[in-house]
Amino acid sequence: MASLSSLCSSSPSIKSQTSIAKPLVILRKDSVTFPTRFSKTPSLVQTQSVAREISADLSNTNDVVPKKAKNGLEKDPRELWKRYVDWLYQHKELGLYLDVSRVGFTDEFVEEMEPRFQAAFKAMEELEKGAIANPDEGRMVGHYWLRKPELAPNSFLKSQIETTLDAVRKFADEVVSGKIKPPSSPEGRFTSILSVGIGGSALGPQFVAEALAPDNPPLKIRFIDNTDPAGIDHQIAQLGPELASTLVVVISKSGGTPETRNGLLEVQKAFREAGLEFAKQGVAITQENSLLDNTVRIEGWLARFPMFDWVGGRTSEMSAVGLLPAALQGIDVREMLAGASLMDEANRTTVLRNNPAALLALCWYWASDGVGSKDMVVLPYKDSLLLFSRYLQQLVMESLGKEFDLDGNRVSQGLTVYGNKGSTDQHAYIQQLREGVHNFFATFIEVLRDRPPGHDWELEPGVTCGDYLFGMLQGTRSALYANDRESVTVTVQEVTPRSVGALVALYERAVGIYASLVNINAYHQPGVEAGKKAAGEVLALQKRVLAVLNEARMVFLTVSFSYGEETQPEVVKTSTLELNPTLELMFCKEPVEPLTIDEVAERCHTPEDIEMIYKIIAHMAANDRALIAEGSCGSPRSIKVYLGECNVDGLYA
């Protein structure tokens, strides 16, 4: 490829920027320290973007200001065309293109970043060989092995991967063909899938189902991906009598994830109420010897498939987590794996401009100053790719959103991702993107094929429906760029299992490379664990609140018994009972004496948790589990509350 020097000859070199007059540094905040893998001492990296605006006051000084920095992004059409051609990446076998020409990085910036990229490439190579790439949890990171098992560091892991894939395909074939049948369905075969899982156990399968499932799949899929009772009820109600022919796939590495456990218990209740035997229609995807795995073995579920501790949830789409639901819908999972494998191979090159994942990481670093200073807006111009932005939200944000780097420095890293679909975005938030706060860069996902061959027609002479979509994408890209909004465009020929597998692999690797550039662990999620712990503490506090309210409804009566030596009952004489025993009796108090929020907090011995206690009581009252005797939730201190039912047994629970 040609050099960019002809395009960016007036762009400042990074080294020379350190000597630019002081006002530039103050106004632009160009000097930022970024901890790196290569040294314990943070290095100074200049991240001046040609897309940033310079203060008008600065132009009145005698300082030498680079022309590109003053004028913004390159706008000359001929120069832009040259930049487009020079930096366009194409993967011929996948039919995938990556256009980074509308991101304003300079030759000097690329040269400055080259050592970091070489270190990142080396780190990825070691990761694929089985290095402990997740040091905080002491784990290998092996999702790349799933699409090329021979990369696995030992024959046992290779065999596990291959055996699991064969088992997934065999089971799916037998379900679809009707060889494996539900026990009591008049249909004589399974007709639906109910997938129960959350996070990476749901977002990947949801994205793939929306993108690739045929219009009339052999099994239709529904998801329970939250602990929202109304949402769960809706999914079960939508199944109706079809519950009898529904295959329930429960996905949880530990089996103890509360949302997934709750979803499972709700589904099992629905099966009991319908007179169905859940175990005959239940399938688990979980880690060996987990709580869920042991339950499956004891109850005799229909099937189980393994999850591995070296595959994280957000990178599990190419494991049984994603492949089983896809195969049951008639999606060619071999093609998904092939697409991912081809993309992985392309991303192993150490030549930056020939490595699509590295090019993405370069653009992210440039656009967000290496500190997440700008959001990434993902705009897929294809309805079937609507959920790609949601999938990327977890993949990118859970991986890169870290408080500390690998050296223990507090860095508060991250990259915010959100998006919609084109051209719906045109009527939603493009107004702000073009003219509002400049706090983002865009990623367009383009699909060249509009409809299958032979199905297109012209709405008007020379123009099809797909032409309008194409026009909206190109027009939005141009309109944003005209106002100095940078963007990346990823193009695929059509949405197929192969291209979807490639997209998943492209962004998985881009996340890994970017994490190396900013020296963080992309493969753990301590913030998620902190949230789970805090949720557990809230539920524990709720149990104390219930106990306090229950006790407030009780009257305690102590009865003492006295016996003389001669009048003691035989049972007392021959037992270990005291000679003068006492008995505590409890009765429900009428009328009830309600408690204020302060009184509840005091009796819980946690006055510091009074706000949370109020929220717990408000939630219980909204669900008829506590009654407000006085006051209203809009005035917390006015509330007096009591339990509607007197529960003597609850005191011993």
Disulfide bonds with the S-S distance in Angstrom:
Cys588-Cys646 1.83
